[in-house]
């Protein structure tokens, strides 16, 4: 059952944390240089002809007065990062790497303090909030035949749902550069990701060079809040169905995308007590 988690050495001593992070970053840089992946790098203003999926996510949420400035800063961070991805072409055989495209968020690049989730808490960090882009892109990608090859999600849920549209745990967190979000195009088709901003939302779409006769429907199952000992947790499953568009949505394939189980740092309204 749940107990108090021990802190890693890197959590207790900032010097060890710094060394750990940069060791992992160097390993990733070496991997980018010497692995056999061909990484997507071409941006274009010309849209591919067919849209697979579109989605939008609200920029500013009700997370408390203390977090509002961090959220305003987050919008600045999102706009800087989005320019590195908007219009990216993913050709057959290519791999999309979020961190390789966006790079390290720094003050020199114009990034501000935004909210980031790390070590079980929400705190301010340079470039904080750009995970909103990787979350959106992952939602687009799982509605396509693209293959997700690297994805991480937050180990805890810090805030109650505020108009949540997507299922819990359907996003993808990033932390430059060793927690990356990557997918590979193992199809004969060419894809494109476009990102833009409306007054209140980050918007995005996934496009393709030819129309497909199938699509994907993604749904949540088995959602539940649990209380184990004195801590709260949240669980669910995310499934997707492959459907034939021109045969009345006939389902031809069903698969489990992911199972989620994460600690919750607030008290949910309804939950099930799990006895020892």
C-alpha positions in Angstrom: 0.0 0.0 0.0 0.9 3.6 -0.2 3.6 4.9 2.1 5.9 7.9 2.4 8.2 7.9 -0.6 11.9 8.3 0.0 13.6 11.2 -1.6 16.3 10.5 -4.2 19.8 11.7 -3.5 19.4 14.2 -6.3 16.3 15.6 -4.6 18.0 16.2 -1.3 21.2 17.8 -2.6 21.0 20.4 -5.4 24.5 19.7 -6.6 23.7 16.1 -7.2 20.5 17.1 -9.0 22.4 19.4 -11.3 25.0 16.7 -12.1 22.2 14.1 -12.7 20.3 16.4 -15.1 23.3 17.4 -17.2 24.6 13.8 -17.3 21.3 12.7 -18.8 21.2 15.7 -21.2 24.7 14.8 -22.5 23.5 11.2 -23.1 20.6 12.5 -25.1 22.8 14.8 -27.2 25.0 11.8 -28.0 21.9 9.8 -28.9 20.6 12.5 -31.2 24.0 12.5 -33.0 24.7 8.8 -33.2 21.4 7.0 -33.3 20.0 5.9 -36.6 16.8 8.0 -36.4 16.2 10.6 -39.0 14.6 13.5 -37.1 12.0 15.9 -38.6 13.4 19.4 -39.2 11.6 21.0 -42.1 9.0 23.7 -41.3 6.6 25.0 -44.0 3.8 27.5 -44.3 2.0 25.5 -46.9 -0.6 23.2 -45.4 -0.9 19.5 -46.4 -4.4 19.0 -48.0 -6.2 16.8 -45.5 -6.9 17.3 -41.8 -6.8 14.2 -39.5 -7.6 15.9 -36.2 -7.9 19.3 -34.6 -7.9 20.3 -31.0 -7.7 23.3 -28.7 -6.8 23.8 -25.1 -7.6 26.8 -22.8 -4.5 29.0 -22.0 -5.5 30.3 -18.6 -7.2 28.1 -16.0 -8.6 28.7 -12.5 -5.7 27.4 -10.4 -5.6 30.1 -7.7 -4.5 33.7 -7.5 -0.9 32.8 -6.7 -0.6 31.0 -10.0 -2.0 33.5 -12.3 1.2 35.3 -13.2 2.9 32.0 -13.9 0.0 31.2 -16.2 0.3 34.5 -18.0 4.1 33.8 -18.4 3.2 30.4 -19.6 1.4 31.9 -22.6 4.7 33.7 -23.6 6.6 30.4 -23.2 4.0 28.6 -25.4 4.3 31.1 -28.2 8.1 30.9 -28.3 8.1 27.1 -28.3 5.2 26.8 -30.8 7.2 28.7 -33.4 9.8 25.9 -33.4 7.1 23.3 -34.2 4.4 25.0 -36.3 4.4 23.7 -39.8 6.7 20.7 -39.1 6.7 18.0 -41.8 7.1 14.4 -40.7 8.0 12.3 -43.8 7.9 8.5 -44.0 10.7 7.1 -41.8 11.2 10.3 -39.8 11.0 10.7 -36.1 9.5 13.8 -34.4 11.4 14.9 -31.3 9.8 17.7 -29.2 13.0 18.6 -27.3 15.2 18.5 -30.4 12.9 20.9 -32.2 12.2 23.3 -29.3 15.6 23.2 -27.6 16.5 24.2 -24.1 14.2 27.0 -22.7 16.4 29.8 -21.4 15.9 33.5 -20.3 18.1 34.5 -23.2 15.5 33.0 -25.6 12.8 35.0 -23.9 11.3 32.3 -21.8 9.8 33.3 -18.4 9.0 31.6 -15.1 6.0 29.4 -15.6 4.5 26.5 -13.6 6.2 23.1 -13.9 5.4 19.9 -12.1 8.4 18.2 -10.6 9.3 16.1 -7.6 5.7 15.8 -6.6 4.9 19.5 -6.5 4.0 22.5 -8.7 6.7 25.2 -8.8 8.1 27.9 -10.9 10.7 27.2 -13.6 12.0 28.9 -16.7 9.9 27.7 -19.7 7.3 26.2 -17.4 4.0 25.3 -19.1 5.3 24.2 -22.5 4.0 20.7 -21.8 0.6 22.1 -22.9 2.0 21.8 -26.5 3.2 18.2 -26.1 -0.1 17.3 -24.4 -2.0 18.6 -27.4 0.3 17.0 -30.0 0.0 13.6 -28.3 -3.8 13.8 -28.4 -3.5 14.5 -32.1 -1.0 11.7 -32.7 -3.1 9.0 -31.0 -5.8 9.8 -33.5 -3.5 8.7 -36.3 -1.4 5.8 -37.5 1.8 7.4 -36.3 3.8 5.4 -33.7 4.6 6.9 -30.3 8.1 5.8 -29.4 8.8 7.9 -26.2 6.3 9.4 -23.9 6.2 10.3 -20.2 3.3 11.5 -18.0 3.2 13.3 -14.7 3.4 11.0 -11.6 0.8 13.1 -9.8 -2.3 15.2 -10.3 -2.0 18.6 -8.6 -5.3 20.3 -9.4 -9.0 19.4 -9.6 -10.4 19.3 -13.0 -11.4 22.7 -14.4 -13.4 22.1 -17.5 -11.3 19.2 -18.5 -12.0 18.0 -22.0 -9.5 15.3 -22.5 -9.2 12.1 -20.4 -6.9 12.2 -17.4 -3.5 11.0 -18.3 -3.8 11.5 -22.0 -1.0 14.0 -22.2 2.8 13.9 -22.6 5.1 15.7 -20.3 8.6 16.9 -21.4 11.7 18.1 -19.5 14.7 19.1 -21.7 16.0 16.9 -23.0 16.0 13.5 -21.3 12.2 13.4 -20.9 11.3 13.8 -24.5 8.1 13.2 -26.5 8.8 11.3 -29.7 6.8 9.6 -32.4 7.9 7.9 -35.7 6.2 7.9 -39.0 6.2 4.2 -40.0 3.7 4.8 -42.8 4.0 5.7 -46.4 2.2 9.1 -45.8 3.5 12.5 -45.0 2.2 14.4 -41.9 2.2 17.9 -40.6 1.6 19.6 -37.3 0.3 23.2 -37.2 0.0 25.3 -34.0 -1.6 28.7 -33.5 -3.3 30.8 -30.9 -6.8 32.2 -30.6 -7.8 34.7 -27.9 -8.2 32.1 -25.2 -6.8 28.9 -26.6 -3.8 27.1 -27.9 -4.9 25.4 -31.1 -3.4 22.7 -33.2 -4.1 20.2 -36.0 -2.5 17.2 -37.6 -2.6 17.1 -41.4 -1.7 14.5 -44.0 -0.9 14.4 -47.7 -3.7 12.0 -48.7 -7.1 11.2 -47.4 -7.4 8.0 -45.3 -10.4 5.7 -45.3 -10.1 5.1 -41.6 -10.0 7.1 -38.4 -9.6 6.7 -34.7 -11.9 7.3 -31.8 -10.3 7.6 -28.3 -12.2 7.0 -25.1 -11.6 6.7 -21.3 -12.7 3.7 -19.3 -12.5 2.6 -15.6 -12.0 6.1 -14.2 -11.9 6.2 -10.4 -10.5 8.1 -7.4 -9.1 6.0 -4.7 -8.1 6.6 -1.1 -5.3 4.3 0.0 -4.2 4.9 3.6 -4.1 8.7 3.9 -3.4 9.4 0.3 -5.6 9.9 -2.8 -4.9 8.4 -6.2 -6.5 8.5 -9.6 -6.8 5.7 -12.1 -8.2 5.1 -15.6 -7.6 3.4 -18.9 -7.5 5.0 -22.4 -8.6 3.0 -25.3 -8.8 3.7 -29.0 -10.9 2.2 -31.8 -9.9 2.2 -35.5 -13.0 2.8 -37.6 -13.7 2.7 -41.3 -15.0 6.1 -42.3 -16.9 5.0 -45.3 -18.5 2.0 -43.7 -20.7 3.7 -41.1 -17.9 3.8 -38.6 -17.3 0.1 -38.5 -14.8 -0.8 -35.8 -12.0 -3.0 -37.1 -9.4 -2.7 -34.3 -9.5 -1.9 -30.6 -6.4 -1.3 -28.4 -5.4 -0.2 -25.0 -3.4 3.0 -25.3 -2.3 3.4 -21.7 -3.3 2.6 -18.1 -2.8 5.5 -15.6 -2.4 5.5 -11.8 -1.2 8.7 -10.2 -1.1 10.3 -6.8 -3.6 13.2 -6.3 -2.6 16.2 -4.1 -6.1 17.4 -3.5 -9.2 15.9 -2.0 -11.6 14.7 -4.7 -15.3 15.0 -4.1 -16.0 11.3 -4.7 -13.7 8.4 -4.0 -13.5 4.8 -3.1 -11.6 3.8 0.1 -9.3 0.9 -0.4 -8.9 -1.2 2.7 -5.6 -2.8 3.7 
